[in-house]
């Protein structure tokens, strides 16, 4: 039997490798005595990210979940609004919607790539739909042109959970450039890593970018007057503390601004300078990282003898993918079950299958979702889906071991 701590897993402990140059750059930053929570490193990373992804602006955050948390605030979604969410969405993509009383409408995925089904979206859109959530599952790009056109016709927001998709492209264009808002992840599992956790939200509309930049600094969004009504306190602060924050939309404890309405409260969600520096350096090597992952994907496809036979296939796009996850569709449920048991017991592999259907999750059920609302994905998840390891630390020997184990079942 294999020791559980030594088992191969679907996602690696570290999704991208660090180099000596990155370590020296980190040491230099720490020794510089510069601020570590703002500064030029954050700005440089955000500018490079926006340029690479061909978006108006990128705002770095503490995590992808933090970016997703901002979405309903930025779009001013309210109770009674409807948002279409794919059946395999990650928990933190839709929990901020539930918190605000937004009604989630789950929709189906395609068997071939596990991305959202535009056909089911047509069936479930309504006059109350304010936004459509999509994702590039496992890094395989969703049908961005079709979904963008759909949202433009109906004047609804297109929001992408792009946690898997840094580096994913469609017809050579970054997948993030299509959505009104795209939420990125740079956690330890991903193709770009920012020291454990990290994320970003990218925007097509600079106005949304400005709102996001305020919210991650614990500011508030609203309207106000140009002068505070408490002149005495203001004068003391100006005289002794050189306070000059007369500009609108300051932090919530400002004495120099009187609010007439407050719409949204922000939190401190900004990325640190060390994390941003690491992200910038990793981003310059993203293409190399994706090529290495693509080689592993192609090796699976070439050597798994049962693919394209008996209804089995490798899920996802052939090109344009960031290759974050490798998923197989196994036609026969009993074969799939036996295959997973063999991998676990005989090959030192701990299966990790992402993601549980949102219709089965306890909190979404509390808010009215029920098993059976998305039968296609529910069937895929429980009866057909197998995820395989991929990443920088997966050796060819380990990959061969898994391939041989899989082939022996057929």
C-alpha positions as CSV (number, residue, x, y, z in Angstrom):
1,X,0.0,0.0,0.0
2,X,1.1,3.5,-0.7
3,X,1.6,6.0,2.1
4,X,-1.1,8.7,1.7
5,X,1.4,11.5,2.2
6,X,3.4,10.2,-0.8
7,X,0.5,9.8,-3.1
8,X,0.2,11.6,-6.4
9,X,-2.7,14.0,-6.5
10,X,-4.7,15.7,-9.3
11,X,-3.2,19.1,-8.5
12,X,0.4,19.5,-7.4
13,X,1.5,21.1,-4.1
14,X,3.1,23.8,-6.2
15,X,1.8,24.6,-9.7
16,X,4.9,26.5,-10.9
17,X,8.5,26.3,-10.0
18,X,10.6,29.1,-8.4
19,X,14.1,30.0,-9.7
20,X,17.1,31.3,-7.9
21,X,16.7,34.7,-9.5
22,X,13.3,35.0,-8.0
23,X,14.6,34.1,-4.5
24,X,17.4,36.7,-4.8
25,X,14.8,39.3,-6.0
26,X,12.7,38.5,-2.9
27,X,15.6,38.9,-0.6
28,X,16.5,42.2,-2.2
29,X,13.0,43.5,-1.7
30,X,12.9,42.4,1.9
31,X,16.2,44.1,2.6
32,X,15.3,47.3,0.9
33,X,13.1,48.6,3.7
34,X,10.4,49.5,1.3
35,X,6.7,49.1,2.2
36,X,5.5,45.6,1.6
37,X,1.8,46.2,1.2
38,X,1.8,48.8,-1.6
39,X,4.3,50.3,-4.0
40,X,5.9,49.9,-7.4
41,X,6.0,46.1,-7.3
42,X,2.2,46.0,-7.2
43,X,1.8,48.6,-9.9
44,X,4.3,46.8,-12.2
45,X,2.6,43.5,-11.8
46,X,-0.9,44.9,-12.4
47,X,0.3,46.8,-15.5
48,X,2.0,43.7,-16.9
49,X,-1.0,41.5,-16.2
50,X,-3.4,44.0,-17.9
51,X,-1.1,44.1,-21.0
52,X,-0.7,40.3,-21.2
53,X,-4.4,39.7,-20.9
54,X,-5.5,42.6,-23.1
55,X,-7.8,44.2,-20.6
56,X,-8.4,47.8,-19.6
57,X,-7.1,47.2,-16.0
58,X,-6.0,44.5,-13.6
59,X,-6.4,45.0,-9.8
60,X,-4.5,42.5,-7.7
61,X,-6.1,41.0,-4.6
62,X,-5.3,38.6,-1.8
63,X,-7.0,35.7,-3.6
64,X,-9.3,34.7,-6.4
65,X,-12.0,34.3,-3.8
66,X,-11.5,38.0,-2.8
67,X,-11.9,39.0,-6.4
68,X,-15.1,37.0,-6.7
69,X,-16.3,38.6,-3.5
70,X,-16.0,42.0,-5.2
71,X,-18.1,41.1,-8.2
72,X,-21.6,41.6,-6.9
73,X,-20.5,44.8,-5.2
74,X,-19.1,46.1,-8.5
75,X,-22.2,45.2,-10.4
76,X,-24.5,46.4,-7.7
77,X,-26.5,43.2,-7.6
78,X,-29.3,43.1,-5.2
79,X,-31.9,40.8,-3.7
80,X,-34.2,39.5,-6.4
81,X,-31.7,39.7,-9.2
82,X,-30.9,36.5,-11.1
83,X,-27.5,35.3,-12.1
84,X,-26.8,32.3,-14.2
85,X,-24.1,30.1,-12.7
86,X,-22.5,26.9,-14.2
87,X,-23.3,23.6,-12.5
88,X,-19.7,23.0,-11.6
89,X,-18.8,26.5,-10.2
90,X,-16.5,26.7,-7.3
91,X,-18.0,27.5,-3.9
92,X,-16.6,31.0,-3.5
93,X,-17.8,32.0,-7.0
94,X,-21.4,31.9,-6.0
95,X,-21.4,32.3,-2.2
96,X,-21.1,36.2,-2.4
97,X,-24.2,36.1,-4.6
98,X,-26.2,34.1,-2.0
99,X,-25.0,36.5,0.8
100,X,-26.7,39.4,-1.0
101,X,-29.9,37.6,-1.7
102,X,-29.2,37.1,-5.4
103,X,-31.1,34.2,-7.0
104,X,-28.8,31.6,-8.5
105,X,-30.0,29.9,-11.6
106,X,-27.7,26.8,-12.3
107,X,-27.1,25.8,-15.9
108,X,-25.6,22.8,-17.5
109,X,-22.1,22.1,-18.9
110,X,-20.9,20.5,-22.1
111,X,-19.6,16.9,-21.8
112,X,-16.7,17.6,-24.1
113,X,-15.0,20.4,-22.1
114,X,-17.1,20.8,-18.9
115,X,-17.6,24.5,-19.8
116,X,-21.0,26.1,-19.8
117,X,-23.7,25.0,-22.3
118,X,-24.9,28.0,-24.3
119,X,-28.0,25.9,-25.2
120,X,-29.0,25.7,-21.5
121,X,-28.3,29.3,-21.0
122,X,-30.8,30.2,-23.7
123,X,-33.4,28.0,-21.8
124,X,-32.8,29.7,-18.4
125,X,-32.2,33.4,-19.1
126,X,-35.0,35.7,-18.1
127,X,-35.9,39.4,-17.8
128,X,-34.4,39.3,-14.3
129,X,-31.0,38.0,-15.4
130,X,-28.3,40.6,-14.5
131,X,-25.2,38.5,-15.1
132,X,-23.9,35.3,-16.6
133,X,-21.0,33.5,-14.9
134,X,-18.7,31.3,-17.0
135,X,-15.4,29.5,-16.4
136,X,-12.7,27.9,-18.5
137,X,-12.8,24.6,-16.6
138,X,-9.4,23.0,-16.1
139,X,-7.9,25.8,-18.3
140,X,-9.8,24.8,-21.5
141,X,-11.2,28.0,-22.9
142,X,-15.0,28.4,-23.0
143,X,-16.8,29.6,-26.1
144,X,-16.1,33.2,-25.4
145,X,-17.3,34.7,-28.7
146,X,-20.7,33.1,-28.4
147,X,-21.1,34.0,-24.7
148,X,-19.9,37.6,-25.3
149,X,-22.4,38.0,-28.1
150,X,-25.2,36.6,-26.0
151,X,-24.5,39.1,-23.2
152,X,-24.2,42.0,-25.5
153,X,-27.5,41.3,-27.1
154,X,-29.3,41.2,-23.7
155,X,-27.2,43.9,-22.0
156,X,-26.1,41.6,-19.1
157,X,-22.7,41.3,-17.5
158,X,-20.3,38.4,-18.5
159,X,-18.3,37.3,-15.4
160,X,-15.5,34.8,-15.7
161,X,-14.1,32.7,-12.9
162,X,-10.7,32.4,-14.5
163,X,-9.0,30.6,-11.6
164,X,-7.8,27.8,-13.9
165,X,-7.2,29.9,-17.0
166,X,-4.1,32.1,-16.7
167,X,-2.6,31.6,-20.2
168,X,-5.7,30.2,-21.8
169,X,-6.5,31.7,-25.3
170,X,-9.1,31.4,-28.0
171,X,-7.9,32.1,-31.5
172,X,-4.8,33.6,-30.0
173,X,-6.7,36.1,-27.8
174,X,-6.5,35.9,-24.0
175,X,-9.7,34.4,-22.6
176,X,-9.9,37.1,-19.9
177,X,-10.3,39.8,-22.5
178,X,-13.9,38.8,-23.3
179,X,-15.5,39.1,-19.9
180,X,-16.7,42.3,-18.2
181,X,-15.0,41.0,-15.1
182,X,-12.5,38.1,-14.9
183,X,-11.3,36.7,-11.6
184,X,-7.8,35.2,-11.5
185,X,-6.0,32.9,-9.0
186,X,-2.3,32.8,-8.2
187,X,-2.5,30.2,-5.4
188,X,0.1,27.6,-4.9
189,X,-1.7,25.2,-7.3
190,X,-1.7,27.5,-10.3
191,X,0.5,28.2,-13.3
192,X,1.5,31.6,-11.8
193,X,2.2,31.5,-8.1
194,X,2.3,34.5,-5.7
195,X,3.8,33.0,-2.5
196,X,0.9,30.8,-1.5
197,X,-2.2,32.9,-2.2
198,X,-3.0,35.7,-4.6
199,X,-5.5,36.8,-7.2
200,X,-6.7,39.6,-9.4
201,X,-9.8,41.0,-11.0
202,X,-9.6,42.3,-14.6
203,X,-12.0,44.6,-16.2
204,X,-13.0,45.8,-19.7
205,X,-14.6,49.0,-18.3
206,X,-12.1,51.4,-16.6
207,X,-14.9,52.7,-14.4
208,X,-15.4,49.2,-12.9
209,X,-11.6,49.1,-12.4
210,X,-11.6,52.3,-10.4
211,X,-14.4,51.1,-8.2
212,X,-12.5,47.8,-7.6
213,X,-9.4,49.7,-6.7
214,X,-11.3,51.7,-4.0
215,X,-13.0,48.6,-2.5
216,X,-9.7,46.7,-2.0
217,X,-8.4,49.6,0.0
218,X,-11.3,49.4,2.6
219,X,-13.0,52.5,1.1
220,X,-16.7,53.1,0.6
221,X,-18.6,53.8,-2.6
222,X,-21.3,56.5,-2.6
223,X,-21.9,60.2,-3.0
224,X,-21.1,63.1,-0.7
225,X,-20.5,66.8,-0.2
226,X,-17.2,68.6,-0.8
227,X,-16.7,69.7,2.8
228,X,-17.1,68.2,6.2
229,X,-19.6,69.6,8.7
230,X,-17.1,69.2,11.5
231,X,-14.7,72.1,10.7
232,X,-13.1,72.3,14.2
233,X,-11.8,68.7,14.1
234,X,-10.7,69.2,10.5
235,X,-8.7,72.3,11.3
236,X,-6.8,70.5,14.1
237,X,-5.9,67.6,11.9
238,X,-4.7,69.9,9.1
239,X,-2.6,72.0,11.5
240,X,-0.8,69.2,13.3
241,X,-1.0,66.1,11.1
242,X,-0.9,67.6,7.6
243,X,-4.1,65.8,6.7
244,X,-5.1,66.5,3.1
245,X,-7.8,64.1,2.1
246,X,-10.3,66.4,0.5
247,X,-10.6,64.1,-2.6
248,X,-13.8,62.1,-2.7
249,X,-14.2,58.5,-1.9
250,X,-11.7,58.4,1.0
251,X,-11.6,55.7,3.6
252,X,-14.7,55.4,5.9
253,X,-13.1,57.2,8.8
254,X,-12.4,60.4,6.9
255,X,-13.3,63.7,8.7
256,X,-13.1,65.7,5.5
257,X,-16.0,64.2,3.6
258,X,-19.7,64.2,4.3
259,X,-21.6,61.3,2.7
260,X,-25.1,61.8,1.3
261,X,-25.4,58.1,0.4
262,X,-23.2,55.0,0.9
263,X,-23.7,52.1,-1.5
264,X,-20.9,49.6,-0.8
265,X,-18.3,49.0,1.9
266,X,-14.8,47.7,0.9
267,X,-12.2,45.6,2.8
268,X,-8.5,45.4,2.8
269,X,-8.0,42.9,0.0
270,X,-4.9,44.3,-1.7
271,X,-1.9,42.1,-2.7
272,X,1.4,42.5,-0.9
273,X,4.5,43.8,-2.7
274,X,6.5,40.5,-2.3
275,X,3.6,38.5,-3.8
276,X,3.2,41.0,-6.7
277,X,6.9,40.8,-7.4
278,X,6.8,37.0,-7.5
279,X,3.7,37.2,-9.8
280,X,5.4,39.5,-12.2
281,X,8.5,37.3,-12.5
282,X,6.4,34.2,-12.9
283,X,4.2,35.8,-15.5
284,X,7.2,36.3,-17.7
285,X,7.7,32.5,-17.7
286,X,4.1,31.6,-18.1
287,X,4.4,30.4,-21.7
288,X,7.2,28.0,-20.8
289,X,5.1,26.6,-17.9
290,X,2.1,26.0,-20.2
291,X,4.3,24.2,-22.8
292,X,5.6,21.8,-20.1
293,X,2.0,21.1,-19.1
294,X,0.9,20.6,-22.7
295,X,3.7,18.0,-23.2
296,X,2.3,16.1,-20.3
297,X,-1.3,16.3,-21.6
298,X,-0.1,15.1,-25.1
299,X,1.7,12.2,-23.5
300,X,-1.4,11.1,-21.7
301,X,-3.4,11.3,-24.9
302,X,-0.9,9.4,-27.0
303,X,-0.3,6.6,-24.5
304,X,-3.8,6.0,-23.0
305,X,-4.9,3.2,-25.2
306,X,-8.6,3.3,-24.4
307,X,-9.2,7.0,-25.4
308,X,-11.6,7.6,-28.3
309,X,-12.8,4.0,-27.8
310,X,-16.0,2.7,-26.1
311,X,-17.1,6.3,-25.6
312,X,-14.0,7.4,-23.5
313,X,-12.2,10.6,-24.3
314,X,-9.9,13.3,-22.9
315,X,-11.9,16.3,-21.8
316,X,-11.1,19.8,-23.0
317,X,-9.7,21.7,-25.9
318,X,-6.8,20.5,-28.0
319,X,-5.3,24.0,-28.2
320,X,-5.5,27.3,-26.3
321,X,-5.7,25.6,-22.9
322,X,-3.6,26.5,-19.8
323,X,-3.7,22.7,-19.0
324,X,-4.4,23.3,-15.3
325,X,-6.3,20.0,-15.0
326,X,-6.4,16.8,-17.0
327,X,-9.8,15.2,-17.0
328,X,-11.0,12.0,-18.6
329,X,-14.6,11.0,-19.5
330,X,-15.1,7.2,-18.9
331,X,-18.3,6.0,-20.5
332,X,-19.1,3.0,-18.3
333,X,-19.8,4.0,-14.6
334,X,-18.7,0.6,-13.2
335,X,-15.4,0.7,-15.2
336,X,-14.8,4.2,-13.9
337,X,-15.4,3.1,-10.3
338,X,-13.0,0.1,-10.7
339,X,-10.5,2.3,-12.4
340,X,-10.5,4.8,-9.5
341,X,-10.1,2.0,-7.0
342,X,-7.2,0.5,-8.9
343,X,-5.5,3.9,-9.1
344,X,-5.9,4.5,-5.4
345,X,-5.0,1.1,-4.1
346,X,-2.4,-0.1,-6.7
347,X,-0.8,3.0,-8.1
348,X,-0.3,5.5,-5.3
349,X,-2.8,8.0,-6.6
350,X,-5.3,9.9,-4.5
351,X,-8.2,11.0,-6.7
352,X,-9.3,14.6,-6.4
353,X,-12.3,15.2,-8.7
354,X,-13.3,18.9,-9.1
355,X,-16.0,20.2,-8.6
356,X,-19.1,19.0,-6.6
357,X,-22.3,20.0,-8.4
358,X,-23.6,23.2,-6.9
359,X,-27.0,21.7,-6.7
360,X,-25.7,19.2,-4.1
361,X,-23.9,21.6,-1.8
362,X,-25.5,22.3,1.6
363,X,-25.6,26.0,1.6
364,X,-26.9,26.3,-2.0
365,X,-29.6,23.7,-1.0
366,X,-30.4,25.9,2.0
367,X,-31.1,28.7,-0.6
368,X,-33.4,26.5,-2.7
369,X,-31.2,24.6,-5.2
370,X,-31.8,20.9,-5.4
371,X,-30.2,17.8,-6.9
372,X,-31.7,17.0,-10.3
373,X,-31.6,20.6,-11.5
374,X,-28.5,20.0,-13.6
375,X,-28.7,16.3,-14.4
376,X,-26.0,16.2,-17.1
377,X,-23.2,17.5,-14.9
378,X,-24.5,15.6,-11.9
379,X,-24.2,12.4,-14.0
380,X,-20.7,13.3,-15.3
381,X,-19.4,14.1,-11.8
382,X,-20.7,11.0,-10.0
383,X,-20.4,8.4,-12.8
384,X,-17.9,9.4,-15.5
385,X,-15.2,11.9,-14.4
386,X,-11.6,11.0,-13.7
387,X,-8.9,13.6,-13.0
388,X,-5.2,12.8,-13.5
389,X,-2.1,14.5,-12.1
390,X,-0.3,17.3,-14.0
391,X,2.3,19.8,-13.0
392,X,6.0,20.7,-12.9
393,X,6.9,18.0,-10.4
394,X,5.2,15.2,-12.2
395,X,8.0,12.9,-13.5
396,X,7.8,10.8,-16.7
397,X,8.2,7.7,-14.5
398,X,5.2,8.6,-12.4
399,X,3.2,9.4,-15.5
400,X,4.1,6.1,-17.1
401,X,3.1,4.3,-13.9
402,X,-0.4,5.8,-14.0
403,X,-0.8,5.2,-17.7
404,X,0.1,1.5,-17.3
405,X,-2.3,1.3,-14.4
406,X,-5.1,2.8,-16.5
407,X,-4.5,0.8,-19.6
408,X,-4.5,-2.5,-17.6
409,X,-8.2,-1.9,-16.7
410,X,-9.2,-2.1,-20.4
